[in-house]
Amino acid sequence: MALLNKANVAFDGLMPKVAQIIRRDWQPGKLSSELNYRDSLAAFLRKSAPDAHIETEYRHAGTTTDIYLKWQGIFFSGELFIEIKLNLQQKDEYDRLIGQIVQIDPAKHDLIVLLIGEHNENFVARLQERYKRYDVPIPSSPRIVIKKY
């Protein structure tokens, strides 16, 4: 059964709906690498949204994003970028993530930052603080989704 369809995406919006099904329905368990999570999520999204175009390792604006989803609906068409970080613990990983977010340009492009595993709570708080202005008045980009094992 498709979790994303033209009706619920038109009603809820592409990014909120994808974030919701990642939080609620994607249950990959504990995998060995970020690439395995990326492949698991891409397969889940392909099954959940059979009409969407989904690519991994998508090049955009000088950076490579983990997953790209292009949606063609009746009333709404759009694209969504998903960046995955496994066990965000080191400052250099955090800095690289910020650089990727900046290059995708979340003011213009919908982006989900998916944090999987155990994270340095300071980095999570910094990320949420840095992008909280995009959450007012309607949650927008980037949407930060935290998923434990």
WOGI-V705045 format. One record per pair of residues at least 6 apart in sequence whose C-alpha atoms are under 8 Angstrom apart, sorted by sequence separation. I is the first residue (numbers start at 1). GAP is how many residues later the second one is. D is the distance in whole Angstrom. If there is no record, write none. Layout:
BEGIN
i gap d
I GAP D
I GAP D
END
This chain:
BEGIN
i gap d
31 6 7
46 6 7
58 6 5
59 6 6
71 6 5
72 6 7
88 6 7
134 6 5
135 6 7
57 7 6
58 7 5
70 7 8
71 7 5
104 7 8
134 7 6
9 8 6
46 8 7
57 8 6
58 8 7
70 8 6
71 8 6
134 8 7
8 9 8
28 9 7
45 9 8
56 9 7
57 9 5
58 9 6
70 9 4
56 10 5
57 10 6
58 10 6
69 10 6
70 10 6
56 11 4
57 11 8
68 11 7
69 11 5
131 11 7
28 12 7
42 12 7
55 12 6
56 12 6
68 12 6
69 12 6
85 12 8
4 13 7
28 13 8
42 13 8
54 13 7
55 13 5
68 13 5
4 14 8
42 14 7
54 14 6
55 14 7
67 14 6
68 14 6
26 15 7
54 15 5
66 15 8
67 15 5
53 16 6
54 16 6
65 16 7
66 16 6
67 16 7
128 16 7
39 17 8
52 17 7
53 17 5
65 17 7
66 17 5
3 18 7
26 18 7
38 18 8
52 18 6
53 18 7
65 18 6
66 18 6
52 19 5
51 20 8
52 20 7
51 21 8
42 25 7
88 27 7
107 27 8
38 28 7
81 28 8
83 28 7
85 28 8
87 28 7
38 29 7
80 29 7
81 29 6
82 29 6
83 29 6
84 29 6
85 29 6
86 29 6
87 29 6
89 29 8
94 29 7
112 29 7
113 29 7
115 29 7
79 30 7
80 30 5
81 30 5
82 30 5
83 30 5
84 30 5
85 30 5
86 30 5
87 30 5
88 30 7
89 30 5
90 30 8
110 30 7
111 30 5
112 30 5
113 30 6
114 30 6
115 30 6
116 30 6
117 30 6
118 30 7
79 31 7
80 31 6
81 31 6
82 31 6
83 31 6
84 31 6
85 31 6
86 31 6
87 31 5
88 31 5
89 31 5
110 31 5
111 31 5
112 31 5
113 31 5
114 31 5
115 31 5
116 31 5
117 31 5
80 32 8
82 32 7
84 32 7
86 32 8
87 32 5
88 32 6
91 32 8
109 32 7
110 32 6
111 32 6
112 32 6
113 32 6
114 32 6
115 32 6
116 32 6
117 32 5
87 33 8
112 33 7
114 33 7
116 33 7
89 34 8
107 34 7
65 35 8
88 35 8
106 35 5
64 36 8
106 36 6
63 37 6
63 40 7
62 41 7
63 41 7
61 42 6
61 43 6
4 44 6
5 44 7
60 44 7
2 45 7
3 45 5
4 45 5
1 46 8
2 46 4
3 46 6
38 46 7
1 47 7
2 47 6
2 48 7
34 50 7
34 51 7
34 52 6
33 53 8
14 57 8
10 63 8
9 64 8
10 64 8
14 64 7
10 65 6
15 65 7
10 66 6
14 66 8
6 67 5
9 67 8
6 68 7
19 93 7
15 95 7
15 96 8
15 97 7
30 119 5
29 120 6
23 122 7
23 123 8
19 124 7
23 124 7
15 125 8
19 126 7
15 128 8
END
